[in-house]
């Protein structure tokens, strides 16, 4: 490639993906740990409360896990697009931690807490 074509590309587009990785992975870890430990919130519940909690927890756990897998996919896509299409890579880098947050909020809303 000629030098003038290489110079027209934005430099350091990988920084957004790096920052997103540093934020997204710990966020996803804590969301997964919190979701995994949340059944202990109903250890001393009555049987009726426990049944309601268990029924809502199964679907909420599935939503949380799917949301975290989606966030991981968005994070990987931000790395892929950071060199090919920097604006798309930047948008995906911003969306990755947001996806974790939305998955966690959805999990919290779906669980019927005692």
N, C-alpha and C positions, 0 to 999 in steps of 0.2 A: 504494500500500500504506500502511496505517496505520503510524505511527511505532513502536507497541509490537511489531508483527510484525518490523520491521527490527531492533529492539534485541535481540530474542531470539536472533538468529543470531550465531554466533561470529564474532568479528572477527579479522582478520589470519590467515586460514586459508591464504593463499597463501604464507606463509613456509616451510612444510614443502615445498611444491613448488619453491620457489626454491632452498632448500638441497639438495634432491634433484637439481635440475638442475646446480648447481655441482659436486656430487660425481659424478653419473652420467656426464655428458658427457666429462670427462677420463678417467675410468675406462674408458669404452667406447673412447675414442681409443687409450689405451695397450694395451688388450687387442687391439684390431685391429692396431696396429703390431707388437706382439709376435707375434701369430699370423701376420702377413704376413712377418715376418723369420725365423720359426722354420725354414723350409726350409734356411736356411744352416747349421743345426746338423748337417746331414748332407752337407756339401760334401765332406768327406774320408772318407766311409764306403765300405765295400766295396760291391760291386754287390748282394749279397744284403741287406745292411742298408738300402741305399738303396731297394730294391724294397719291403721291408716298411714303411719310413718313408713312402714315396710312397703306398702303398695305404691306410695309416691316415690320412694327412694329408688326403686329399680329403674323407672323410666328417667328420673333425673340423673342418675349415674350414667346411663347410656348417653344422654344429651351432653353431659360434661365430657365424657371420653371422646365422643365424636367432635365436639368443639375443640378439644385440645389437639386432636389429630388434624383437624382443619387448620388450626393455628400453625402447627408444624409444617404443613404443606404450604401455607402462605409464606412462612419464613424461608423455606427452601426456594420458593419461587422468587422471593425478593433477591436472593443471592444470584439466581440465574439471570434475572432481568437487570441486575445492577450494571452489568457490562453491555448488554445488548440494547436495552431501552432504559436509560437511567430514570426518566420520569415514572415509568411503571414500577421500576425497582424501588424507588422512593415511596410511592404510594403503598406498595405491598409491605415495605418495611414498617410503615406506620400502622397498617392494618393488623399485623401479626399480634402485637400485645393487646390491641383492641379486641381481637377475636377471643383471646384468653379471658379478658374481662367480661365480655358478653356471655361467654359460655358459663363462667362462674356465677354471674347474676341470674342467668336462666336456671341454673342448678338450684340456687338459693330460692328462687321463686317457685319452682316445681315441687320442692320437698314440703310436705305437710308437717311442719315442725310442731313438737308437743308444747 
